[in-house]
């Protein structure tokens, strides 16, 4: 047997259609119950429980208990980034599952990717940050640029309060719909928190879509895109 990470084991966990649907449902960052994930996967509760046990043993999910309910989440942003990358390959290679047009357009424009913003708006934001020297990028490595600290302070993002050692401040995450990278990491999460806290946009309760209000879109674009 070759030494190194067991790619086949992780691929087999993600490759089952029911488990893939469960993992995709958790990409919004929220915790869901086994019953909710069974509905997402289109399987019965006993089958869902078996799938969830395998995903947990494989290190892709974590669970917590509250009262009589068990709640499941993705094990972390690294798992979310892997799923987003797989979605990008699936989008490019096809075939594609049919989805309603308007919802698909909204997903492409702005959505949650675990805990940060993804979609057209997010890719444009990262491009703008790099062009203005706010962030620096070399390949897929993203770091704070010389203009970054002042810009984010003026934009209401306190860099000193971002999580430190366990998570990178800036990270590129491949966007499946655009097939280019958006901003992840602690900074990406902080920006999405700011967008939602200011009510420039709201989460769609039925999906990962982030819907900007007309005034909110203008403020967001003025703050982070211009």
N, CA and C atoms as a LAMMPS dump frame, in Angstrom:
ITEM: TIMESTEP
0
ITEM: NUMBER OF ATOMS
678
ITEM: BOX BOUNDS ff ff ff
-5.0000000000000000e+02 5.0000000000000000e+02
-5.0000000000000000e+02 5.0000000000000000e+02
-5.0000000000000000e+02 5.0000000000000000e+02
ITEM: ATOMS id mol type element x y z
1 1 1 N 0.85 -1.206 0
2 1 2 C 0 0 0
3 1 3 C 0.882 1.251 0
4 2 1 N 0.497 2.233 -0.794
5 2 2 C 1.252 3.478 -0.84
6 2 3 C 1.06 4.273 0.444
7 3 1 N 2.117 4.985 0.818
8 3 2 C 2.014 5.844 1.986
9 3 3 C 1.343 7.154 1.609
10 4 1 N 0.752 7.817 2.606
11 4 2 C 0.122 9.109 2.362
12 4 3 C -1.361 9.085 2.693
13 5 1 N -2.053 10.212 2.475
14 5 2 C -3.479 10.299 2.796
15 5 3 C -4.296 9.292 1.994
16 6 1 N -5.344 8.77 2.625
17 6 2 C -6.221 7.788 1.983
18 6 3 C -7.319 8.53 1.217
19 7 1 N -7.002 8.956 -0.001
20 7 2 C -7.952 9.714 -0.811
21 7 3 C -9.182 8.881 -1.133
22 8 1 N -8.971 7.579 -1.413
23 8 2 C -10.087 6.724 -1.825
24 8 3 C -11.158 6.639 -0.733
25 9 1 N -10.736 6.616 0.517
26 9 2 C -11.706 6.513 1.615
27 9 3 C -12.588 7.755 1.669
28 10 1 N -11.983 8.937 1.573
29 10 2 C -12.762 10.171 1.6
30 10 3 C -13.651 10.259 0.368
31 11 1 N -13.103 9.873 -0.797
32 11 2 C -13.881 9.92 -2.037
33 11 3 C -15.101 9.012 -1.958
34 12 1 N -14.954 7.85 -1.34
35 12 2 C -16.083 6.93 -1.234
36 12 3 C -17.162 7.473 -0.299
37 13 1 N -16.746 8.207 0.73
38 13 2 C -17.727 8.806 1.64
39 13 3 C -18.536 9.889 0.937
40 14 1 N -17.849 10.733 0.166
41 14 2 C -18.517 11.833 -0.519
42 14 3 C -19.281 11.339 -1.749
43 15 1 N -18.805 10.23 -2.346
44 15 2 C -19.333 9.789 -3.63
45 15 3 C -20.714 9.17 -3.587
46 16 1 N -21.186 8.736 -2.428
47 16 2 C -22.538 8.193 -2.349
48 16 3 C -23.559 9.321 -2.526
49 17 1 N -24.563 9.172 -3.404
50 17 2 C -25.499 10.274 -3.658
51 17 3 C -26.218 10.783 -2.415
52 18 1 N -26.648 9.888 -1.54
53 18 2 C -27.354 10.328 -0.332
54 18 3 C -26.417 11.123 0.575
55 19 1 N -25.202 10.625 0.76
56 19 2 C -24.257 11.339 1.617
57 19 3 C -23.843 12.666 0.985
58 20 1 N -23.709 12.682 -0.337
59 20 2 C -23.37 13.94 -1.017
60 20 3 C -24.457 14.987 -0.791
61 21 1 N -25.719 14.577 -0.839
62 21 2 C -26.818 15.516 -0.592
63 21 3 C -26.804 16.025 0.85
64 22 1 N -26.484 15.156 1.788
65 22 2 C -26.395 15.572 3.189
66 22 3 C -25.287 16.604 3.378
67 23 1 N -24.119 16.324 2.815
68 23 2 C -22.996 17.243 2.956
69 23 3 C -23.295 18.585 2.304
70 24 1 N -23.938 18.546 1.146
71 24 2 C -24.288 19.79 0.464
72 24 3 C -25.272 20.609 1.293
73 25 1 N -26.209 19.943 1.947
74 25 2 C -27.182 20.647 2.786
75 25 3 C -26.515 21.356 3.955
76 26 1 N -25.368 20.852 4.391
77 26 2 C -24.653 21.448 5.521
78 26 3 C -23.666 22.538 5.093
79 27 1 N -23.581 22.798 3.798
80 27 2 C -22.655 23.817 3.312
81 27 3 C -23.045 25.226 3.747
82 28 1 N -24.29 25.405 4.179
83 28 2 C -24.709 26.715 4.652
84 28 3 C -24.199 27.06 6.033
85 29 1 N -23.533 26.11 6.696
86 29 2 C -22.954 26.372 8.006
87 29 3 C -23.857 26.065 9.176
88 30 1 N -25.156 25.848 8.92
89 30 2 C -26.096 25.558 10.005
90 30 3 C -26.003 24.09 10.406
91 31 1 N -26.38 23.806 11.649
92 31 2 C -26.464 22.428 12.124
93 31 3 C -27.856 21.887 11.823
94 32 1 N -27.94 20.659 11.349
95 32 2 C -29.21 20.037 11.009
96 32 3 C -29.356 18.715 11.755
97 33 1 N -30.6 18.323 11.992
98 33 2 C -30.859 17.05 12.665
99 33 3 C -30.799 15.907 11.668
100 34 1 N -30.785 14.69 12.202
101 34 2 C -30.782 13.508 11.339
102 34 3 C -32.042 13.458 10.487
103 35 1 N -33.178 13.849 11.054
104 35 2 C -34.438 13.839 10.301
105 35 3 C -34.383 14.827 9.141
106 36 1 N -33.843 16.008 9.396
107 36 2 C -33.727 17.013 8.335
108 36 3 C -32.784 16.545 7.239
109 37 1 N -31.701 15.916 7.629
110 37 2 C -30.743 15.427 6.636
111 37 3 C -31.286 14.225 5.871
112 38 1 N -32.127 13.424 6.53
113 38 2 C -32.784 12.315 5.829
114 38 3 C -33.673 12.847 4.709
115 39 1 N -34.385 13.942 4.988
116 39 2 C -35.227 14.556 3.966
117 39 3 C -34.381 15.095 2.82
118 40 1 N -33.265 15.723 3.14
119 40 2 C -32.38 16.251 2.1
120 40 3 C -31.839 15.13 1.216
121 41 1 N -31.572 13.975 1.831
122 41 2 C -30.985 12.857 1.096
123 41 3 C -32.032 12.004 0.4
124 42 1 N -33.315 12.159 0.791
125 42 2 C -34.371 11.336 0.206
126 42 3 C -34.323 9.9 0.667
127 43 1 N -33.922 9.683 1.91
128 43 2 C -33.841 8.326 2.461
129 43 3 C -34.571 8.292 3.803
130 44 1 N -34.823 7.092 4.298
131 44 2 C -35.444 6.934 5.601
132 44 3 C -34.478 7.24 6.724
133 45 1 N -35.011 7.438 7.914
134 45 2 C -34.181 7.815 9.06
135 45 3 C -33.141 6.755 9.424
136 46 1 N -33.501 5.436 9.427
137 46 2 C -32.451 4.443 9.738
138 46 3 C -31.291 4.486 8.744
139 47 1 N -31.611 4.653 7.454
140 47 2 C -30.555 4.735 6.438
141 47 3 C -29.723 6.002 6.633
142 48 1 N -30.405 7.11 6.939
143 48 2 C -29.698 8.367 7.179
144 48 3 C -28.75 8.238 8.363
145 49 1 N -29.203 7.585 9.419
146 49 2 C -28.355 7.411 10.606
147 49 3 C -27.097 6.624 10.272
148 50 1 N -27.239 5.607 9.41
149 50 2 C -26.07 4.827 8.995
150 50 3 C -25.095 5.699 8.203
151 51 1 N -25.628 6.506 7.293
152 51 2 C -24.766 7.4 6.516
153 51 3 C -24.059 8.411 7.424
154 52 1 N -24.788 8.977 8.37
155 52 2 C -24.214 9.98 9.253
156 52 3 C -23.111 9.386 10.125
157 53 1 N -23.311 8.137 10.552
158 53 2 C -22.277 7.468 11.346
159 53 3 C -20.993 7.309 10.528
160 54 1 N -21.137 6.946 9.265
161 54 2 C -19.964 6.787 8.409
162 54 3 C -19.259 8.122 8.182
163 55 1 N -20.039 9.171 7.953
164 55 2 C -19.442 10.494 7.738
165 55 3 C -18.734 10.994 8.991
166 56 1 N -19.315 10.692 10.153
167 56 2 C -18.668 11.07 11.401
168 56 3 C -17.381 10.309 11.625
169 57 1 N -17.41 8.994 11.383
170 57 2 C -16.205 8.178 11.548
171 57 3 C -15.113 8.604 10.566
172 58 1 N -15.54 9.094 9.404
173 58 2 C -14.578 9.531 8.399
174 58 3 C -14.026 10.927 8.638
175 59 1 N -14.498 11.597 9.69
176 59 2 C -13.98 12.911 10.039
177 59 3 C -14.574 14.058 9.251
178 60 1 N -15.685 13.812 8.535
179 60 2 C -16.293 14.873 7.735
180 60 3 C -17.394 15.619 8.479
181 61 1 N -17.96 15.008 9.515
182 61 2 C -19.026 15.634 10.297
183 61 3 C -18.687 15.61 11.776
184 62 1 N -19.24 16.574 12.498
185 62 2 C -19.251 16.543 13.959
186 62 3 C -20.708 16.581 14.406
187 63 1 N -20.967 16.133 15.619
188 63 2 C -22.324 16.178 16.128
189 63 3 C -22.347 16.673 17.562
190 64 1 N -23.471 17.28 17.923
191 64 2 C -23.682 17.729 19.297
192 64 3 C -25.123 17.423 19.67
193 65 1 N -25.388 17.32 20.948
194 65 2 C -26.731 16.998 21.426
195 65 3 C -27.321 18.174 22.171
196 66 1 N -28.616 18.39 21.955
197 66 2 C -29.361 19.403 22.687
198 66 3 C -30.746 18.831 22.957
199 67 1 N -31.008 18.526 24.206
200 67 2 C -32.258 17.853 24.53
201 67 3 C -32.283 16.473 23.904
202 68 1 N -33.368 16.179 23.205
203 68 2 C -33.502 14.867 22.569
204 68 3 C -32.9 14.824 21.171
205 69 1 N -32.437 15.946 20.686
206 69 2 C -31.996 16.023 19.299
207 69 3 C -30.475 15.997 19.189
208 70 1 N -30.025 15.371 18.12
209 70 2 C -28.615 15.415 17.751
210 70 3 C -28.483 16.311 16.523
211 71 1 N -27.503 17.201 16.556
212 71 2 C -27.295 18.13 15.458
213 71 3 C -25.949 17.838 14.802
214 72 1 N -25.945 17.899 13.476
215 72 2 C -24.756 17.572 12.699
216 72 3 C -24.273 18.804 11.943
217 73 1 N -22.947 18.96 11.879
218 73 2 C -22.304 20.042 11.133
219 73 3 C -21.135 19.465 10.353
220 74 1 N -20.697 20.212 9.339
221 74 2 C -19.43 19.875 8.711
222 74 3 C -18.313 20.007 9.739
223 75 1 N -17.305 19.191 9.608
224 75 2 C -16.232 19.171 10.603
225 75 3 C -15.388 20.435 10.596
226 76 1 N -15.494 21.25 9.556
227 76 2 C -14.734 22.499 9.543
228 76 3 C -14.648 23.083 8.15
229 77 1 N -14.02 24.252 8.039
230 77 2 C -13.923 24.924 6.737
231 77 3 C -13.132 24.143 5.705
232 78 1 N -12.21 23.266 6.135
233 78 2 C -11.448 22.471 5.184
234 78 3 C -12.358 21.502 4.439
235 79 1 N -13.338 20.946 5.151
236 79 2 C -14.312 20.045 4.511
237 79 3 C -15.172 20.837 3.531
238 80 1 N -15.603 22.028 3.946
239 80 2 C -16.415 22.87 3.06
240 80 3 C -15.648 23.237 1.803
241 81 1 N -14.374 23.567 1.945
242 81 2 C -13.55 23.927 0.787
243 81 3 C -13.412 22.745 -0.164
244 82 1 N -13.261 21.54 0.385
245 82 2 C -13.18 20.343 -0.45
246 82 3 C -14.462 20.159 -1.246
247 83 1 N -15.604 20.317 -0.588
248 83 2 C -16.887 20.14 -1.269
249 83 3 C -17.089 21.195 -2.346
250 84 1 N -16.709 22.437 -2.05
251 84 2 C -16.841 23.503 -3.041
252 84 3 C -15.974 23.208 -4.267
253 85 1 N -14.78 22.661 -4.055
254 85 2 C -13.902 22.31 -5.17
255 85 3 C -14.494 21.174 -6.003
256 86 1 N -15.065 20.18 -5.326
257 86 2 C -15.703 19.076 -6.046
258 86 3 C -16.876 19.59 -6.867
259 87 1 N -17.645 20.534 -6.308
260 87 2 C -18.754 21.119 -7.052
261 87 3 C -18.257 21.808 -8.32
262 88 1 N -17.089 22.461 -8.222
263 88 2 C -16.52 23.12 -9.385
264 88 3 C -16.172 22.121 -10.482
265 89 1 N -15.587 20.989 -10.09
266 89 2 C -15.262 19.953 -11.074
267 89 3 C -16.543 19.385 -11.676
268 90 1 N -17.551 19.133 -10.829
269 90 2 C -18.816 18.586 -11.317
270 90 3 C -19.512 19.55 -12.268
271 91 1 N -19.432 20.849 -11.954
272 91 2 C -20.039 21.86 -12.818
273 91 3 C -19.353 21.88 -14.18
274 92 1 N -18.034 21.722 -14.192
275 92 2 C -17.295 21.772 -15.446
276 92 3 C -17.457 20.489 -16.257
277 93 1 N -17.495 19.346 -15.564
278 93 2 C -17.501 18.064 -16.259
279 93 3 C -18.903 17.589 -16.62
280 94 1 N -19.917 17.981 -15.81
281 94 2 C -21.277 17.541 -16.075
282 94 3 C -21.394 16.026 -15.873
283 95 1 N -22.585 15.439 -16.09
284 95 2 C -23.83 16.161 -16.404
285 95 3 C -24.357 16.899 -15.182
286 96 1 N -25.249 17.839 -15.406
287 96 2 C -25.759 18.67 -14.33
288 96 3 C -27.167 18.246 -13.955
289 97 1 N -27.477 18.347 -12.659
290 97 2 C -28.838 18.103 -12.208
291 97 3 C -29.688 19.329 -12.516
292 98 1 N -30.911 19.099 -12.893
293 98 2 C -31.807 20.216 -13.228
294 98 3 C -32.187 20.982 -11.981
295 99 1 N -32.118 22.305 -12.066
296 99 2 C -32.538 23.177 -10.966
297 99 3 C -33.35 24.319 -11.557
298 100 1 N -34.284 24.886 -10.795
299 100 2 C -35.058 26 -11.32
300 100 3 C -34.152 27.168 -11.676
301 101 1 N -34.437 27.822 -12.806
302 101 2 C -33.584 28.894 -13.297
303 101 3 C -33.38 30.026 -12.316
304 102 1 N -34.456 30.669 -11.795
305 102 2 C -34.256 31.813 -10.898
306 102 3 C -33.419 31.473 -9.673
307 103 1 N -33.658 30.288 -9.088
308 103 2 C -32.883 29.921 -7.911
309 103 3 C -31.415 29.736 -8.286
310 104 1 N -31.155 29.145 -9.425
311 104 2 C -29.787 28.943 -9.868
312 104 3 C -29.085 30.277 -10.07
313 105 1 N -29.79 31.235 -10.644
314 105 2 C -29.195 32.558 -10.849
315 105 3 C -28.84 33.206 -9.521
316 106 1 N -29.704 33.062 -8.534
317 106 2 C -29.441 33.629 -7.208
318 106 3 C -28.252 32.944 -6.546
319 107 1 N -28.169 31.619 -6.701
320 107 2 C -27.041 30.886 -6.13
321 107 3 C -25.726 31.327 -6.747
322 108 1 N -25.754 31.625 -8.024
323 108 2 C -24.534 32.041 -8.703
324 108 3 C -24.117 33.449 -8.279
325 109 1 N -25.083 34.29 -7.971
326 109 2 C -24.753 35.67 -7.622
327 109 3 C -24.142 35.769 -6.225
328 110 1 N -24.791 35.203 -5.234
329 110 2 C -24.287 35.307 -3.853
330 110 3 C -24.886 34.189 -3.022
331 111 1 N -24.049 33.483 -2.301
332 111 2 C -24.506 32.392 -1.456
333 111 3 C -23.514 32.211 -0.315
334 112 1 N -23.905 31.429 0.666
335 112 2 C -23.016 31.091 1.772
336 112 3 C -22.217 29.847 1.409
337 113 1 N -20.929 29.903 1.62
338 113 2 C -20.063 28.731 1.504
339 113 3 C -19.515 28.467 2.913
340 114 1 N -20.21 27.654 3.659
341 114 2 C -19.903 27.327 5.054
342 114 3 C -20.089 28.532 5.957
343 115 1 N -19.157 29.487 5.97
344 115 2 C -19.327 30.658 6.832
345 115 3 C -18.862 31.941 6.153
346 116 1 N -18.66 31.891 4.826
347 116 2 C -18.204 33.073 4.103
348 116 3 C -19.008 33.226 2.813
349 117 1 N -18.839 34.356 2.15
350 117 2 C -19.608 34.669 0.952
351 117 3 C -18.966 34.02 -0.273
352 118 1 N -19.825 33.45 -1.141
353 118 2 C -19.388 32.854 -2.395
354 118 3 C -20.253 33.393 -3.527
355 119 1 N -19.883 33.06 -4.761
356 119 2 C -20.64 33.506 -5.92
357 119 3 C -19.983 34.683 -6.622
358 120 1 N -20.687 35.212 -7.617
359 120 2 C -20.136 36.303 -8.434
360 120 3 C -19.655 37.478 -7.591
361 121 1 N -20.476 37.885 -6.615
362 121 2 C -20.118 39.044 -5.796
363 121 3 C -18.843 38.785 -4.994
364 122 1 N -18.701 37.571 -4.484
365 122 2 C -17.531 37.245 -3.67
366 122 3 C -16.26 37.179 -4.509
367 123 1 N -16.356 36.617 -5.713
368 123 2 C -15.192 36.551 -6.597
369 123 3 C -14.767 37.961 -7.007
370 124 1 N -15.745 38.813 -7.327
371 124 2 C -15.433 40.206 -7.682
372 124 3 C -14.782 40.937 -6.511
373 125 1 N -15.241 40.637 -5.286
374 125 2 C -14.677 41.282 -4.111
375 125 3 C -13.201 40.906 -3.947
376 126 1 N -12.874 39.623 -4.056
377 126 2 C -11.475 39.214 -3.922
378 126 3 C -10.624 39.819 -5.028
379 127 1 N -11.127 39.829 -6.252
380 127 2 C -10.378 40.437 -7.36
381 127 3 C -10.074 41.913 -7.062
382 128 1 N -11.084 42.626 -6.54
383 128 2 C -10.902 44.035 -6.223
384 128 3 C -9.897 44.257 -5.109
385 129 1 N -9.951 43.403 -4.092
386 129 2 C -8.99 43.519 -2.993
387 129 3 C -7.554 43.373 -3.502
388 130 1 N -7.338 42.401 -4.375
389 130 2 C -5.988 42.165 -4.903
390 130 3 C -5.555 43.325 -5.794
391 131 1 N -6.453 43.815 -6.635
392 131 2 C -6.116 44.906 -7.554
393 131 3 C -5.737 46.179 -6.809
394 132 1 N -6.347 46.391 -5.625
395 132 2 C -6.095 47.615 -4.87
396 132 3 C -5.012 47.457 -3.81
397 133 1 N -4.382 46.301 -3.748
398 133 2 C -3.319 46.081 -2.779
399 133 3 C -3.817 45.847 -1.37
400 134 1 N -5.122 45.618 -1.222
401 134 2 C -5.685 45.325 0.098
402 134 3 C -5.263 43.927 0.531
403 135 1 N -5.294 42.997 -0.416
404 135 2 C -4.771 41.652 -0.199
405 135 3 C -3.723 41.374 -1.271
406 136 1 N -2.834 40.446 -0.968
407 136 2 C -1.835 39.989 -1.923
408 136 3 C -2.126 38.536 -2.26
409 137 1 N -1.895 38.185 -3.519
410 137 2 C -2.17 36.806 -3.926
411 137 3 C -1.047 36.287 -4.796
412 138 1 N -0.579 35.085 -4.466
413 138 2 C 0.414 34.392 -5.276
414 138 3 C -0.077 32.964 -5.452
415 139 1 N -0.556 32.656 -6.665
416 139 2 C -1.2 31.367 -6.879
417 139 3 C -2.487 31.319 -6.074
418 140 1 N -2.597 30.31 -5.23
419 140 2 C -3.775 30.196 -4.369
420 140 3 C -3.499 30.679 -2.951
421 141 1 N -2.329 31.27 -2.718
422 141 2 C -1.998 31.814 -1.408
423 141 3 C -2.44 33.275 -1.341
424 142 1 N -3.197 33.609 -0.302
425 142 2 C -3.7 34.974 -0.105
426 142 3 C -3.177 35.488 1.231
427 143 1 N -2.701 36.721 1.247
428 143 2 C -2.177 37.329 2.469
429 143 3 C -2.615 38.787 2.532
430 144 1 N -2.481 39.381 3.692
431 144 2 C -2.836 40.789 3.874
432 144 3 C -1.863 41.667 3.094
433 145 1 N -2.392 42.63 2.351
434 145 2 C -1.566 43.563 1.609
435 145 3 C -1.268 44.804 2.424
436 146 1 N -0.446 45.677 1.891
437 146 2 C -0.039 46.871 2.626
438 146 3 C -1.213 47.795 2.919
439 147 1 N -2.215 47.812 2.023
440 147 2 C -3.367 48.686 2.229
441 147 3 C -4.46 48.033 3.069
442 148 1 N -4.256 46.767 3.433
443 148 2 C -5.309 46.021 4.095
444 148 3 C -5.717 46.508 5.468
445 149 1 N -4.778 46.669 6.405
446 149 2 C -5.179 47.039 7.765
447 149 3 C -5.994 48.329 7.836
448 150 1 N -5.586 49.356 7.12
449 150 2 C -6.324 50.624 7.141
450 150 3 C -7.69 50.452 6.478
451 151 1 N -7.718 49.736 5.339
452 151 2 C -8.989 49.549 4.629
453 151 3 C -10.002 48.836 5.519
454 152 1 N -9.613 47.734 6.148
455 152 2 C -10.573 46.962 6.929
456 152 3 C -10.983 47.702 8.202
457 153 1 N -10.071 48.467 8.789
458 153 2 C -10.45 49.289 9.942
459 153 3 C -11.511 50.305 9.542
460 154 1 N -11.313 50.941 8.38
461 154 2 C -12.29 51.919 7.891
462 154 3 C -13.606 51.261 7.495
463 155 1 N -13.562 49.958 7.169
464 155 2 C -14.761 49.237 6.731
465 155 3 C -15.495 48.541 7.871
466 156 1 N -15.012 48.74 9.099
467 156 2 C -15.692 48.153 10.251
468 156 3 C -15.302 46.732 10.566
469 157 1 N -14.17 46.26 10.031
470 157 2 C -13.681 44.906 10.312
471 157 3 C -12.465 45.03 11.219
472 158 1 N -12.583 44.55 12.452
473 158 2 C -11.487 44.632 13.418
474 158 3 C -10.59 43.407 13.257
475 159 1 N -9.455 43.58 12.61
476 159 2 C -8.561 42.452 12.36
477 159 3 C -8.018 41.852 13.645
478 160 1 N -7.911 42.646 14.689
479 160 2 C -7.361 42.13 15.949
480 160 3 C -8.293 41.135 16.617
481 161 1 N -9.577 41.14 16.247
482 161 2 C -10.532 40.222 16.85
483 161 3 C -10.736 38.95 16.044
484 162 1 N -10.042 38.814 14.912
485 162 2 C -10.202 37.615 14.103
486 162 3 C -9.537 36.427 14.783
487 163 1 N -10.142 35.22 14.646
488 163 2 C -9.495 34.029 15.221
489 163 3 C -8.095 33.878 14.672
490 164 1 N -7.195 33.396 15.524
491 164 2 C -5.795 33.38 15.15
492 164 3 C -5.223 32.05 14.729
493 165 1 N -4.648 31.312 15.65
494 165 2 C -3.754 30.207 15.331
495 165 3 C -4.44 29.053 14.612
496 166 1 N -5.668 28.755 14.929
497 166 2 C -6.293 27.55 14.402
498 166 3 C -6.857 27.742 12.998
499 167 1 N -6.843 28.963 12.512
500 167 2 C -7.453 29.213 11.213
501 167 3 C -6.726 30.348 10.511
502 168 1 N -6.452 30.213 9.198
503 168 2 C -5.801 31.316 8.491
504 168 3 C -6.712 32.533 8.405
505 169 1 N -6.118 33.716 8.431
506 169 2 C -6.904 34.94 8.29
507 169 3 C -7.476 35.034 6.879
508 170 1 N -6.67 34.746 5.881
509 170 2 C -7.085 34.821 4.474
510 170 3 C -6.822 33.481 3.809
511 171 1 N -7.772 33.041 3.018
512 171 2 C -7.578 31.806 2.253
513 171 3 C -8.417 31.871 0.994
514 172 1 N -7.861 31.396 -0.118
515 172 2 C -8.626 31.308 -1.362
516 172 3 C -9.449 30.033 -1.346
517 173 1 N -10.694 30.131 -1.794
518 173 2 C -11.592 28.98 -1.866
519 173 3 C -12.162 28.943 -3.283
520 174 1 N -11.972 27.835 -3.985
521 174 2 C -12.427 27.737 -5.371
522 174 3 C -13.946 27.791 -5.431
523 175 1 N -14.468 28.704 -6.229
524 175 2 C -15.913 28.921 -6.353
525 175 3 C -16.454 28.026 -7.457
526 176 1 N -17.394 27.129 -7.114
527 176 2 C -17.833 26.141 -8.097
528 176 3 C -18.599 26.76 -9.256
529 177 1 N -19.321 27.862 -9.02
530 177 2 C -20.131 28.431 -10.101
531 177 3 C -19.319 29.329 -11.021
532 178 1 N -18.309 30.01 -10.492
533 178 2 C -17.487 30.909 -11.291
534 178 3 C -16.208 30.208 -11.756
535 179 1 N -15.8 29.178 -10.987
536 179 2 C -14.572 28.424 -11.238
537 179 3 C -13.329 29.284 -11.073
538 180 1 N -13.448 30.267 -10.236
539 180 2 C -12.326 31.067 -9.77
540 180 3 C -12.498 31.222 -8.272
541 181 1 N -11.522 31.811 -7.61
542 181 2 C -11.533 31.791 -6.146
543 181 3 C -12.251 32.987 -5.534
544 182 1 N -12.876 32.728 -4.382
545 182 2 C -13.386 33.785 -3.526
546 182 3 C -12.627 33.739 -2.2
547 183 1 N -12.918 34.673 -1.321
548 183 2 C -12.165 34.807 -0.066
549 183 3 C -12.805 33.991 1.043
550 184 1 N -12.008 33.114 1.641
551 184 2 C -12.438 32.339 2.805
552 184 3 C -11.564 32.715 3.99
553 185 1 N -11.496 31.851 4.981
554 185 2 C -10.717 32.136 6.177
555 185 3 C -11.479 33.032 7.148
556 186 1 N -10.806 33.412 8.216
557 186 2 C -11.441 34.223 9.259
558 186 3 C -11.906 35.571 8.719
559 187 1 N -11.157 36.141 7.775
560 187 2 C -11.537 37.434 7.206
561 187 3 C -12.796 37.298 6.351
562 188 1 N -12.872 36.257 5.539
563 188 2 C -14.069 36.023 4.738
564 188 3 C -15.295 35.863 5.606
565 189 1 N -15.156 35.139 6.718
566 189 2 C -16.28 34.958 7.639
567 189 3 C -16.691 36.277 8.284
568 190 1 N -15.71 37.107 8.644
569 190 2 C -16.003 38.393 9.278
570 190 3 C -16.747 39.324 8.32
571 191 1 N -16.385 39.282 7.049
572 191 2 C -17.064 40.13 6.07
573 191 3 C -18.515 39.697 5.904
574 192 1 N -18.769 38.394 5.824
575 192 2 C -20.16 37.933 5.726
576 192 3 C -20.94 38.312 6.976
577 193 1 N -20.326 38.171 8.147
578 193 2 C -21.001 38.58 9.393
579 193 3 C -21.388 40.055 9.33
580 194 1 N -20.505 40.881 8.801
581 194 2 C -20.789 42.318 8.706
582 194 3 C -21.954 42.574 7.749
583 195 1 N -21.96 41.907 6.615
584 195 2 C -23.038 42.062 5.629
585 195 3 C -24.392 41.742 6.247
586 196 1 N -24.45 40.637 6.99
587 196 2 C -25.718 40.207 7.586
588 196 3 C -26.098 41.08 8.774
589 197 1 N -25.109 41.466 9.581
590 197 2 C -25.393 42.302 10.752
591 197 3 C -25.925 43.672 10.345
592 198 1 N -25.404 44.218 9.253
593 198 2 C -25.849 45.521 8.767
594 198 3 C -27.15 45.445 7.981
595 199 1 N -27.618 44.186 7.77
596 199 2 C -28.858 43.946 7.016
597 199 3 C -28.766 44.425 5.571
598 200 1 N -27.544 44.397 5.029
599 200 2 C -27.382 44.665 3.604
600 200 3 C -27.955 43.501 2.794
601 201 1 N -27.994 42.347 3.42
602 201 2 C -28.508 41.152 2.774
603 201 3 C -29.06 40.235 3.859
604 202 1 N -29.791 39.217 3.436
605 202 2 C -30.321 38.231 4.374
606 202 3 C -30.114 36.836 3.801
607 203 1 N -30.051 35.863 4.691
608 203 2 C -29.968 34.467 4.282
609 203 3 C -31.335 33.977 3.842
610 204 1 N -31.399 33.283 2.735
611 204 2 C -32.628 32.616 2.322
612 204 3 C -32.825 31.406 3.232
613 205 1 N -33.967 31.303 3.934
614 205 2 C -34.142 30.195 4.873
615 205 3 C -34.225 28.827 4.206
616 206 1 N -34.501 28.791 2.908
617 206 2 C -34.679 27.515 2.212
618 206 3 C -33.449 27.076 1.43
619 207 1 N -32.391 27.885 1.425
620 207 2 C -31.218 27.532 0.628
621 207 3 C -29.996 28.27 1.165
622 208 1 N -28.891 28.197 0.429
623 208 2 C -27.67 28.914 0.805
624 208 3 C -27.616 30.309 0.202
625 209 1 N -28.664 30.713 -0.496
626 209 2 C -28.656 32.002 -1.195
627 209 3 C -28.576 33.159 -0.202
628 210 1 N -27.765 34.157 -0.547
629 210 2 C -27.707 35.434 0.171
630 210 3 C -28.361 36.481 -0.734
631 211 1 N -29.447 37.098 -0.254
632 211 2 C -30.208 38.047 -1.07
633 211 3 C -29.942 39.47 -0.575
634 212 1 N -29.31 40.264 -1.417
635 212 2 C -29.043 41.658 -1.092
636 212 3 C -30.308 42.488 -1.303
637 213 1 N -30.553 43.434 -0.404
638 213 2 C -31.582 44.435 -0.659
639 213 3 C -31.004 45.444 -1.652
640 214 1 N -31.839 46.161 -2.408
641 214 2 C -31.283 47.157 -3.344
642 214 3 C -30.385 48.181 -2.656
643 215 1 N -30.799 48.786 -1.512
644 215 2 C -29.872 49.712 -0.837
645 215 3 C -28.642 48.992 -0.292
646 216 1 N -28.849 47.764 0.218
647 216 2 C -27.732 47.009 0.774
648 216 3 C -26.699 46.659 -0.262
649 217 1 N -27.149 46.338 -1.472
650 217 2 C -26.215 46.027 -2.541
651 217 3 C -25.325 47.229 -2.85
652 218 1 N -25.927 48.419 -2.875
653 218 2 C -25.164 49.619 -3.168
654 218 3 C -24.102 49.873 -2.1
655 219 1 N -24.499 49.702 -0.83
656 219 2 C -23.536 49.932 0.255
657 219 3 C -22.433 48.878 0.223
658 220 1 N -22.809 47.625 0.005
659 220 2 C -21.813 46.553 -0.091
660 220 3 C -20.815 46.829 -1.214
661 221 1 N -21.335 47.187 -2.385
662 221 2 C -20.45 47.437 -3.519
663 221 3 C -19.566 48.654 -3.28
664 222 1 N -20.117 49.683 -2.626
665 222 2 C -19.318 50.876 -2.327
666 222 3 C -18.228 50.546 -1.303
667 223 1 N -18.58 49.681 -0.326
668 223 2 C -17.653 49.373 0.761
669 223 3 C -16.573 48.386 0.325
670 224 1 N -16.968 47.333 -0.382
671 224 2 C -16.033 46.234 -0.645
672 224 3 C -15.665 46.016 -2.111
673 225 1 N -16.356 46.646 -3.046
674 225 2 C -16.049 46.401 -4.455
675 225 3 C -15.44 47.595 -5.166
676 226 1 N -15.695 48.813 -4.667
677 226 2 C -15.23 49.985 -5.403
678 226 3 C -13.881 50.477 -4.887
